[in-house]
Amino acid sequence: MTVPSIESSTREERLNYVLNEWKCLHNCELCGKCHVLKGRCEELLYADYIDGKRSYMDITLEIRSNR
């Protein structure tokens, strides 16, 4: 699924995208999502994207650089 752009999507569409992208796959050895999130809530981490303030990629790069 392509990241919904801030300009052409609703808050609900962006929220659904974040929740879908970060949902648990129940395969910790192969997935790695929990390792990236470090127990933090994806809704809180991506709140600025969901609210249309920052791009998804900007936030993702910030999360990855703060490992």
C-alpha positions as CSV (number, residue, x, y, z in Angstrom):
1,M,0.0,0.0,0.0
2,T,1.3,3.5,-0.9
3,V,1.6,6.1,1.8
4,P,-1.4,8.5,1.6
5,S,-0.1,12.0,0.9
6,I,-1.1,14.6,3.4
7,E,-2.5,16.8,0.7
8,S,-4.9,14.3,-0.8
9,S,-6.0,12.1,2.2
10,T,-8.2,12.5,5.3
11,R,-7.0,12.1,8.8
12,E,-8.9,8.8,9.0
13,E,-7.1,7.5,5.9
14,R,-3.8,8.4,7.4
15,L,-4.7,6.8,10.8
16,N,-5.8,3.6,9.1
17,Y,-2.6,3.5,7.1
18,V,-0.4,3.8,10.2
19,L,-2.4,1.2,12.1
20,N,-2.3,-1.2,9.2
21,E,1.5,-0.8,8.5
22,W,2.4,-1.3,12.2
23,K,0.0,-4.1,13.1
24,C,1.5,-7.1,14.8
25,L,2.3,-9.9,12.4
26,H,2.8,-12.4,15.3
27,N,6.2,-13.5,13.9
28,C,8.7,-11.6,16.0
29,E,11.8,-13.4,14.7
30,L,11.1,-12.3,11.1
31,C,9.2,-9.0,11.5
32,G,11.2,-6.5,13.5
33,K,8.4,-3.9,13.9
34,C,8.4,-4.1,17.7
35,H,12.1,-3.6,17.7
36,V,11.7,-0.4,15.7
37,L,8.8,0.9,17.9
38,K,10.5,-0.1,21.1
39,G,7.2,-0.6,22.9
40,R,5.9,2.8,21.9
41,C,2.5,3.4,20.4
42,E,2.5,3.9,16.6
43,E,-0.5,6.3,16.9
44,L,1.6,8.6,19.2
45,L,4.8,8.3,17.1
46,Y,3.0,9.1,13.9
47,A,0.6,11.7,15.4
48,D,2.1,14.6,13.3
49,Y,1.6,12.6,10.1
50,I,-2.0,11.6,11.1
51,D,-2.8,15.2,11.9
52,G,-1.3,16.3,8.5
53,K,1.7,18.2,10.0
54,R,4.7,16.1,8.8
55,S,5.3,13.5,6.2
56,Y,5.3,9.8,7.0
57,M,8.8,9.4,5.7
58,D,10.2,12.3,7.9
59,I,8.8,10.6,11.0
60,T,10.0,7.2,10.0
61,L,13.5,8.4,9.3
62,E,13.5,10.2,12.7
63,I,12.4,7.0,14.5
64,R,15.1,5.0,12.8
65,S,17.8,7.5,13.5
66,N,16.9,7.5,17.2
67,R,17.7,3.8,17.8
